[in-house]
Amino acid sequence: MSEIITLTEAAALQIKDMMKHNGEEDAYFRFSINGGGCSGLSYGMSLDHEKSESDRFFVAHDIPVVIDEESAPIVTGTVIDYKESMMGGGFTIDNPNALVSCGCGSSFRTAKVTGTPEKC
């Protein structure tokens, strides 16, 4: 199966470091969409030891990645990167399907999926 999202090398290195630091080298990296946030939808990233039959699965930079079937069309084409700055580091998410994003960068909505916005 082709990759739904792209992990940059910097993001992959950070995820591998987190997996190692937490003793989770055998986990999947799960990327998902949840309802909520200022714009109606928010991103979720976690380490997971289970994958369902309906999960989309692929490997990026030797990291096993799972995305649930409902989130997959909303995040197709997304690039996840990790950037360091003087204020610290963090993941950045560039989703070409997002029409509106919150100032925090973790909340968004698409043309077809809006979710239920929460107050910031």
C-alpha positions as CSV (number, residue, x, y, z in Angstrom):
1,M,0.0,0.0,0.0
2,S,1.3,3.5,-0.8
3,E,1.9,6.0,1.9
4,I,-1.1,8.2,2.8
5,I,1.1,10.7,4.7
6,T,4.7,11.6,4.4
7,L,7.0,11.6,7.4
8,T,10.1,13.8,6.8
9,E,13.4,12.4,7.9
10,A,13.4,14.9,10.8
11,A,10.0,13.7,12.0
12,A,10.9,10.1,11.6
13,L,14.1,10.6,13.7
14,Q,12.0,12.3,16.4
15,I,9.4,9.5,16.4
16,K,12.1,6.8,16.6
17,D,13.7,8.7,19.6
18,M,10.3,8.9,21.4
19,M,9.7,5.2,20.7
20,K,13.1,4.3,22.1
21,H,12.9,6.7,25.1
22,N,9.5,5.2,26.0
23,G,10.5,1.6,25.4
24,E,8.0,1.4,22.6
25,E,10.2,0.2,19.7
26,D,7.6,-2.4,18.8
27,A,4.7,0.0,18.6
28,Y,2.9,1.5,15.6
29,F,2.9,5.3,15.0
30,R,-0.8,6.1,14.9
31,F,-1.9,9.3,13.1
32,S,-5.6,10.2,13.4
33,I,-8.3,12.9,13.2
34,N,-10.5,13.7,16.2
35,G,-13.5,16.0,16.6
36,G,-12.9,19.3,18.4
37,G,-10.4,22.0,18.5
38,C,-11.0,25.7,17.5
39,S,-11.7,24.8,13.9
40,G,-13.7,21.6,14.4
41,L,-11.1,18.8,13.8
42,S,-7.8,18.1,15.5
43,Y,-4.8,15.8,14.8
44,G,-3.8,13.0,17.0
45,M,-0.5,11.3,17.2
46,S,0.3,8.3,19.4
47,L,2.1,5.1,19.8
48,D,-0.2,2.1,19.6
49,H,0.3,-1.7,20.0
50,E,-2.9,-2.6,18.2
51,K,-4.0,-2.2,14.7
52,S,-7.5,-3.1,13.4
53,E,-8.3,-4.8,10.1
54,S,-9.7,-1.5,8.8
55,D,-6.6,0.5,9.6
56,R,-4.5,1.6,6.7
57,F,-0.9,0.4,7.3
58,F,2.4,1.3,5.7
59,V,6.0,1.8,6.7
60,A,7.8,5.1,6.5
61,H,11.5,5.4,7.4
62,D,11.3,2.0,9.1
63,I,8.4,3.2,11.3
64,P,5.2,1.2,11.1
65,V,2.4,3.7,10.5
66,V,-1.4,3.2,11.0
67,I,-4.2,5.5,10.1
68,D,-7.9,4.6,10.7
69,E,-10.1,4.3,7.7
70,E,-12.2,7.4,8.5
71,S,-9.1,9.6,8.9
72,A,-7.3,8.4,5.8
73,P,-9.2,10.5,3.2
74,I,-9.0,13.6,5.4
75,V,-5.2,13.4,5.7
76,T,-4.1,12.0,2.4
77,G,-1.2,14.0,1.1
78,T,-0.3,15.4,4.6
79,V,3.4,16.0,5.4
80,I,4.5,15.6,9.0
81,D,7.8,17.4,9.8
82,Y,9.7,18.2,13.0
83,K,11.3,21.6,13.4
84,E,13.7,22.9,16.0
85,S,13.8,26.6,16.9
86,M,15.1,28.8,19.7
87,M,11.8,28.2,21.5
88,G,12.1,24.4,21.3
89,G,11.0,21.8,18.9
90,G,7.7,20.5,17.6
91,F,5.9,18.6,14.9
92,T,4.4,20.6,12.0
93,I,1.5,19.2,9.9
94,D,0.9,20.4,6.4
95,N,-2.4,19.0,5.3
96,P,-3.4,20.0,1.7
97,N,-7.0,19.1,2.5
98,A,-7.3,21.7,5.3
99,L,-9.2,24.8,4.2
100,V,-9.1,26.6,7.6
101,S,-6.6,26.1,10.3
102,C,-6.5,27.5,13.9
103,G,-3.6,29.7,14.9
104,C,-2.3,26.8,17.1
105,G,-1.8,24.7,13.9
106,S,-3.4,21.6,15.4
107,S,-7.0,22.3,14.6
108,F,-8.5,22.5,11.1
109,R,-11.5,21.8,8.9
110,T,-11.9,20.6,5.3
111,A,-14.5,21.3,2.6
112,K,-16.3,18.1,3.4
113,V,-15.6,17.5,7.1
114,T,-16.0,20.3,9.5
115,G,-16.4,18.7,12.9
116,T,-17.7,20.6,15.9
117,P,-15.5,23.6,16.9
118,E,-14.7,24.3,20.5
119,K,-13.8,27.6,22.1
120,C,-10.0,28.2,22.3
